[in-house]
């Protein structure tokens, strides 16, 4: 068993959580994000065979949107061609920085890949090979950047809310709040990749990622499924990299699954690796489920059986939620209190305006999914050289109409 991941777990829990919440006080100090939400449609930038690059947002809060068509290799090549210069710089910098922060060199990511490769579907390898070809880097650099998440942990927050919790609208609302290292520069090139696979290779889906990274930690599909994820180490004795990396497991949910039942079956039956918590929302069903998983565990939770059941993490009707990790009172309790405060009136703007800045979650990336209206509010951390607050939850959000992205037709060659 490769046991590299718990090394970074110690770093995260001993430094990150202290930095985020130096005083373990549960008294809520309400914070607001009053920046205007950008709602204009995307603007065309450039294109290549099998790919179109657009942008949405303004100034330093601009996000790239990339539409990809074709086979896995063709989509990967278009990805690489559209970000040729950015990827060559980005992959080297983030891989070296993350390995350094884990107290290791790049071989840590090679060890992870060696264990994972037998469990990785060929279409992921083909896409990474196409990406490397398109931008002119070696494929191992692409692979390393896609193993960073598996080798480390993403201490994050999530919830799914529906029914009485969102009674005013009746919508299914889901949070994916990513708290992670922001000094390595991962956030420099944020991209929403909209995949339009060939017939028989899945359906349209969006991966909220970064240039050069094809694995999914945040995303939504045209089948109205969305993903959220949190890393932990509650079963570290059984942690292993000998299985499918979670970023590919989650992407398979987005690309191939049609329902919450299918996603649950995929998670249960996968050869899982490390201690990870998920939420999957289903806009058709109108509900979400939460999952506590590891190599040996797969517990599925709804509002009636949600764990851990402790004073700082009580159950709430029609809501599943976790703050930062498994049983972290300094985040569970504020998140609970804010969900209760707005119970019945929860919507995307309430989450963006008040819940996120008050709970202080989502320093690297935030996505708030409305799986009924199929819109997403999203923001990314400030990169070096940019202006404004560092944390994504304090920055300007962009509201994206997902149906319009999924319905985009491939241009006819002139």
C-alpha positions as CSV (number, residue, x, y, z in Angstrom):
1,X,0.0,0.0,0.0
2,X,1.3,3.4,-0.9
3,X,0.9,5.7,2.1
4,X,1.8,9.1,0.8
5,X,-1.6,10.7,1.1
6,X,-1.7,10.8,4.9
7,X,1.5,12.8,4.9
8,X,-0.3,15.7,3.3
9,X,-3.3,15.0,5.5
10,X,-1.2,16.0,8.5
11,X,0.0,19.2,6.8
12,X,-3.6,20.1,5.9
13,X,-5.1,19.5,9.3
14,X,-2.3,21.0,11.3
15,X,-2.0,24.2,9.3
16,X,-5.0,24.8,7.0
17,X,-7.7,24.3,9.6
18,X,-5.9,26.5,12.1
19,X,-5.5,29.2,9.5
20,X,-9.1,29.0,8.5
21,X,-10.5,29.0,12.0
22,X,-7.9,30.1,14.6
23,X,-10.6,30.5,17.3
24,X,-13.0,27.6,17.8
25,X,-16.0,29.9,18.5
26,X,-19.5,29.0,17.2
27,X,-20.9,32.5,17.6
28,X,-21.9,33.6,14.1
29,X,-20.4,36.8,12.7
30,X,-22.4,37.5,9.6
31,X,-20.3,38.4,6.6
32,X,-21.7,39.5,3.2
33,X,-20.4,39.3,-0.3
34,X,-22.1,42.3,-2.0
35,X,-20.2,42.2,-5.3
36,X,-22.5,42.2,-8.3
37,X,-23.1,38.7,-9.8
38,X,-22.0,38.6,-13.4
39,X,-24.9,37.3,-15.6
40,X,-23.9,38.1,-19.2
41,X,-23.6,35.3,-21.8
42,X,-20.2,34.0,-22.8
43,X,-18.1,35.8,-25.4
44,X,-16.3,34.0,-28.3
45,X,-12.5,34.1,-28.1
46,X,-11.1,31.5,-30.7
47,X,-11.6,28.1,-32.0
48,X,-9.7,25.0,-33.3
49,X,-10.8,21.7,-34.8
50,X,-13.1,20.1,-32.2
51,X,-12.9,23.0,-29.8
52,X,-14.2,26.5,-29.1
53,X,-12.9,28.9,-26.4
54,X,-15.2,31.5,-24.9
55,X,-14.9,33.6,-21.8
56,X,-17.4,34.8,-19.1
57,X,-17.0,37.3,-16.3
58,X,-15.0,40.4,-16.1
59,X,-11.5,41.5,-15.1
60,X,-9.6,39.2,-12.8
61,X,-12.8,37.1,-12.2
62,X,-13.0,36.0,-15.9
63,X,-13.4,32.3,-16.4
64,X,-12.7,30.5,-19.7
65,X,-15.3,28.2,-21.2
66,X,-14.1,25.5,-23.6
67,X,-16.5,23.4,-25.7
68,X,-15.0,20.0,-26.8
69,X,-16.3,17.6,-29.4
70,X,-15.2,14.3,-30.8
71,X,-13.3,11.2,-29.5
72,X,-11.4,11.3,-26.2
73,X,-8.1,11.9,-28.1
74,X,-9.7,14.6,-30.3
75,X,-11.2,16.4,-27.3
76,X,-7.9,16.2,-25.5
77,X,-6.0,17.6,-28.5
78,X,-8.4,20.5,-28.8
79,X,-8.0,21.2,-25.1
80,X,-4.2,21.3,-25.5
81,X,-4.3,23.4,-28.7
82,X,-6.5,26.1,-27.1
83,X,-4.2,26.4,-24.0
84,X,-0.8,25.6,-25.5
85,X,1.2,28.3,-23.8
86,X,-0.7,28.2,-20.5
87,X,-0.5,24.5,-20.0
88,X,3.2,24.2,-20.7
89,X,3.8,26.7,-17.9
90,X,1.0,25.7,-15.6
91,X,1.5,21.9,-15.3
92,X,5.2,22.2,-14.4
93,X,4.6,24.9,-11.8
94,X,1.6,23.3,-10.0
95,X,3.0,19.7,-10.0
96,X,6.3,20.9,-8.6
97,X,4.7,23.2,-6.0
98,X,2.2,20.6,-4.8
99,X,4.9,17.9,-4.5
100,X,7.1,20.4,-2.6
101,X,4.3,21.1,-0.2
102,X,3.9,17.4,0.4
103,X,7.5,17.2,1.4
104,X,8.4,15.1,-1.7
105,X,9.5,15.4,-5.3
106,X,7.5,14.6,-8.5
107,X,8.0,10.9,-8.0
108,X,5.2,11.0,-5.5
109,X,2.8,11.6,-8.3
110,X,4.4,8.9,-10.4
111,X,3.9,6.4,-7.6
112,X,0.3,7.3,-7.4
113,X,-0.1,6.8,-11.2
114,X,1.7,3.4,-11.2
115,X,-0.8,2.1,-8.6
116,X,-3.8,3.6,-10.3
117,X,-3.1,3.0,-14.0
118,X,-4.6,-0.6,-14.1
119,X,-7.9,0.8,-12.9
120,X,-8.0,3.8,-15.3
121,X,-10.3,3.5,-18.3
122,X,-8.5,3.8,-21.7
123,X,-10.5,6.9,-22.7
124,X,-8.9,8.9,-19.9
125,X,-5.4,7.9,-21.1
126,X,-6.3,8.7,-24.7
127,X,-7.6,12.1,-23.7
128,X,-4.4,12.9,-21.7
129,X,-2.3,11.7,-24.7
130,X,-4.3,14.0,-27.0
131,X,-3.9,16.9,-24.6
132,X,-0.1,16.4,-24.4
133,X,0.0,16.2,-28.2
134,X,-2.1,19.4,-28.6
135,X,0.0,21.5,-26.3
136,X,3.4,20.0,-27.0
137,X,4.3,18.7,-23.5
138,X,5.2,15.1,-22.5
139,X,2.2,13.0,-21.4
140,X,3.8,12.3,-18.0
141,X,3.4,16.0,-17.1
142,X,-0.3,15.8,-17.9
143,X,-0.7,12.6,-15.9
144,X,1.1,14.1,-12.9
145,X,-1.2,17.2,-12.8
146,X,-4.2,14.8,-12.8
147,X,-2.9,12.8,-9.8
148,X,-2.4,15.8,-7.5
149,X,-5.9,15.4,-6.0
150,X,-5.5,11.7,-5.4
151,X,-2.2,12.2,-3.7
152,X,-3.4,15.0,-1.4
153,X,-6.6,16.0,0.2
154,X,-9.3,18.6,-0.6
155,X,-10.8,19.8,2.7
156,X,-14.1,21.2,1.5
157,X,-17.7,21.8,2.4
158,X,-20.9,20.6,0.8
159,X,-24.6,20.4,1.1
160,X,-27.7,19.4,-0.8
161,X,-31.1,21.0,0.0
162,X,-34.6,20.5,-1.3
163,X,-38.2,20.2,-0.3
164,X,-39.0,22.3,2.8
165,X,-35.5,23.6,2.9
166,X,-36.0,25.4,-0.4
167,X,-39.8,25.8,0.0
168,X,-39.9,29.3,-1.5
169,X,-38.6,28.0,-4.9
170,X,-39.0,24.2,-4.5
171,X,-35.6,23.8,-6.2
172,X,-32.8,21.3,-5.5
173,X,-29.7,23.3,-4.4
174,X,-26.3,21.9,-4.0
175,X,-23.0,23.3,-2.8
176,X,-19.5,22.3,-3.8
177,X,-17.0,24.4,-1.8
178,X,-13.4,23.7,-2.4
179,X,-10.9,24.6,0.3
180,X,-7.3,23.8,-0.7
181,X,-3.8,25.2,-1.3
182,X,-4.0,28.5,-3.0
183,X,-0.3,29.4,-3.0
184,X,0.7,26.8,-5.6
185,X,-1.2,28.7,-8.3
186,X,-3.7,26.0,-9.3
187,X,-6.3,28.8,-9.8
188,X,-4.3,30.7,-12.4
189,X,-6.3,29.3,-15.4
190,X,-9.8,28.4,-14.3
191,X,-11.8,26.7,-17.1
192,X,-15.3,25.2,-17.5
193,X,-14.8,22.4,-19.9
194,X,-18.1,21.5,-21.7
195,X,-17.8,18.0,-23.2
196,X,-19.9,16.9,-26.1
197,X,-18.9,13.3,-26.6
198,X,-19.6,11.3,-29.7
199,X,-22.8,9.2,-29.7
200,X,-22.4,6.1,-27.5
201,X,-19.6,7.7,-25.4
202,X,-21.8,9.4,-22.8
203,X,-23.8,12.6,-22.7
204,X,-22.8,16.3,-22.4
205,X,-21.3,17.4,-19.1
206,X,-19.3,20.3,-17.6
207,X,-16.1,19.9,-15.6
208,X,-15.2,23.0,-13.6
209,X,-11.5,22.7,-13.6
210,X,-8.2,24.3,-14.7
211,X,-6.1,24.3,-17.9
212,X,-4.5,20.9,-18.3
213,X,-6.6,19.0,-15.7
214,X,-9.2,16.5,-17.1
215,X,-10.2,14.9,-13.8
216,X,-13.4,16.2,-12.1
217,X,-13.7,17.6,-8.6
218,X,-16.6,19.9,-9.5
219,X,-19.1,19.5,-12.2
220,X,-22.6,19.1,-13.5
221,X,-24.1,17.0,-16.4
222,X,-26.9,17.5,-18.9
223,X,-28.7,14.6,-17.0
224,X,-29.0,17.1,-14.1
225,X,-26.5,15.3,-11.9
226,X,-23.9,17.3,-9.9
227,X,-20.9,16.3,-7.7
228,X,-19.4,17.6,-4.5
229,X,-16.3,16.1,-2.7
230,X,-14.4,16.4,0.6
231,X,-11.1,14.6,1.5
232,X,-10.3,13.2,4.9
233,X,-8.3,10.4,6.6
234,X,-10.8,8.7,8.9
235,X,-9.9,5.3,7.4
236,X,-6.2,6.0,6.7
237,X,-5.1,2.5,7.9
238,X,-6.8,1.1,4.8
239,X,-6.0,4.0,2.4
240,X,-4.5,2.9,-0.9
241,X,-3.9,4.2,-4.4
242,X,-4.5,0.8,-5.9
243,X,-7.9,1.7,-7.4
244,X,-9.7,4.3,-9.6
245,X,-8.6,7.8,-8.7
246,X,-11.6,9.7,-7.4
247,X,-11.3,12.4,-10.0
248,X,-12.0,9.8,-12.7
249,X,-14.8,8.1,-10.7
250,X,-16.6,11.5,-10.3
251,X,-16.1,12.3,-14.0
252,X,-17.6,9.0,-15.0
253,X,-20.7,9.9,-12.9
254,X,-21.0,13.1,-14.9
255,X,-20.4,11.5,-18.3
256,X,-22.3,8.3,-18.1
257,X,-24.9,8.2,-15.3
258,X,-28.5,9.2,-15.7
259,X,-29.8,9.1,-12.1
260,X,-28.9,9.2,-8.5
261,X,-29.4,5.4,-8.3
262,X,-26.8,4.9,-11.1
263,X,-24.3,7.2,-9.4
264,X,-24.8,5.5,-6.1
265,X,-24.3,2.1,-7.7
266,X,-21.1,3.3,-9.4
267,X,-19.7,4.6,-6.1
268,X,-20.5,1.4,-4.2
269,X,-19.1,-0.9,-6.9
270,X,-15.9,1.1,-7.7
271,X,-12.5,-0.1,-6.5
272,X,-12.2,2.9,-4.2
273,X,-9.0,4.3,-2.8
274,X,-8.8,6.7,0.1
275,X,-11.1,8.4,2.7
276,X,-13.4,10.6,0.7
277,X,-16.8,12.1,1.2
278,X,-19.2,13.0,-1.7
279,X,-22.6,14.4,-2.5
280,X,-24.5,13.7,-5.7
281,X,-27.6,15.7,-6.5
282,X,-30.2,14.6,-9.0
283,X,-32.4,17.4,-10.5
284,X,-34.9,15.0,-12.0
285,X,-35.4,13.2,-8.6
286,X,-35.1,16.5,-6.7
287,X,-32.9,15.1,-4.0
288,X,-29.2,14.5,-3.1
289,X,-27.4,11.9,-1.1
290,X,-24.1,12.1,0.9
291,X,-21.5,9.4,0.9
292,X,-18.8,8.5,3.4
293,X,-16.3,6.3,1.5
294,X,-12.9,4.8,1.6
295,X,-11.2,1.7,0.3
296,X,-13.3,-0.4,2.7
297,X,-16.3,1.9,3.5
298,X,-19.3,3.1,1.6
299,X,-22.0,4.6,3.7
300,X,-24.9,6.3,1.9
301,X,-26.8,9.1,3.8
302,X,-30.0,10.9,3.5
303,X,-31.4,13.6,5.9
304,X,-32.9,10.9,8.2
305,X,-29.6,8.9,8.8
306,X,-26.9,11.6,8.2
307,X,-23.8,11.1,10.4
308,X,-22.0,12.0,12.5
309,X,-24.9,12.7,14.8
310,X,-23.3,15.1,17.3
311,X,-24.3,18.4,18.9
312,X,-22.4,20.4,16.3
313,X,-23.8,18.4,13.4
314,X,-27.5,17.7,14.0
315,X,-29.8,16.5,11.3
316,X,-31.9,18.9,9.2
317,X,-35.0,17.8,7.3
318,X,-34.4,17.8,3.5
319,X,-30.7,18.6,3.8
320,X,-27.5,16.7,3.8
321,X,-24.4,18.6,4.7
322,X,-20.8,18.5,6.0
323,X,-18.5,21.4,6.9
324,X,-14.9,21.0,5.9
325,X,-14.4,17.3,6.7
326,X,-15.9,14.5,8.9
327,X,-16.9,16.0,12.3
328,X,-15.2,19.4,12.3
329,X,-17.3,21.4,14.8
330,X,-15.7,24.8,13.8
331,X,-17.3,24.4,10.3
332,X,-20.2,22.0,10.8
333,X,-21.9,24.2,13.4
334,X,-21.7,27.5,11.4
335,X,-22.8,25.7,8.3
336,X,-25.7,24.1,10.2
337,X,-26.7,27.5,11.7
338,X,-26.7,29.3,8.4
339,X,-28.8,26.6,6.7
340,X,-31.2,26.8,9.6
341,X,-31.3,30.6,9.5
342,X,-32.4,30.5,5.8
343,X,-34.4,27.3,6.0
344,X,-37.3,27.5,3.5
345,X,-35.7,30.3,1.6
346,X,-32.4,28.8,0.5
347,X,-31.4,29.8,-3.0
348,X,-28.2,30.4,-4.9
349,X,-27.9,34.1,-4.1
350,X,-28.4,33.5,-0.4
351,X,-25.5,31.0,-0.4
352,X,-23.2,33.3,-2.4
353,X,-24.2,36.5,-0.5
354,X,-24.2,35.3,3.1
355,X,-23.7,31.6,3.8
356,X,-20.2,31.2,2.2
357,X,-18.6,34.3,3.5
358,X,-20.0,33.7,7.0
359,X,-18.9,30.1,7.2
360,X,-15.7,31.0,5.4
361,X,-15.6,28.0,3.0
362,X,-14.5,27.8,-0.6
363,X,-11.1,29.5,-0.6
364,X,-10.0,27.9,-3.9
365,X,-13.2,27.4,-5.9
366,X,-17.0,27.5,-5.3
367,X,-19.9,26.1,-7.3
368,X,-23.5,26.5,-6.2
369,X,-25.7,24.3,-8.4
370,X,-29.4,24.9,-8.9
371,X,-30.3,21.5,-10.4
372,X,-33.9,22.5,-11.1
373,X,-33.1,25.6,-13.2
374,X,-29.8,24.2,-14.3
375,X,-27.7,27.3,-13.4
376,X,-24.5,27.5,-11.5
377,X,-22.9,30.3,-9.5
378,X,-19.1,30.0,-9.5
379,X,-16.0,31.8,-8.4
380,X,-12.3,31.1,-8.1
381,X,-9.5,32.3,-5.9
382,X,-7.3,35.3,-6.9
383,X,-4.1,34.2,-8.7
384,X,-0.8,35.9,-8.2
385,X,-0.7,39.3,-9.9
386,X,-4.5,39.7,-9.8
387,X,-6.4,42.2,-7.6
388,X,-9.0,41.8,-4.9
389,X,-9.5,39.3,-2.1
390,X,-7.7,36.0,-2.2
391,X,-10.6,33.6,-1.3
392,X,-13.0,32.5,-4.0
393,X,-16.0,33.0,-1.6
394,X,-15.1,36.7,-1.3
395,X,-14.8,37.4,-5.0
396,X,-17.3,38.2,-7.8
397,X,-19.4,35.2,-8.8
398,X,-20.4,34.4,-12.3
399,X,-23.9,32.9,-13.0
400,X,-23.8,30.3,-15.8
401,X,-26.8,28.9,-17.7
402,X,-25.8,25.3,-18.1
403,X,-28.6,24.3,-20.6
404,X,-27.3,26.9,-23.1
405,X,-23.8,25.4,-22.8
406,X,-25.0,21.8,-23.2
407,X,-27.1,22.7,-26.2
408,X,-24.3,24.3,-28.1
409,X,-23.9,22.8,-31.6
410,X,-20.6,22.0,-33.1
411,X,-19.8,24.6,-35.8
412,X,-19.9,23.4,-39.4
413,X,-16.4,23.6,-40.9
414,X,-16.2,26.4,-43.5
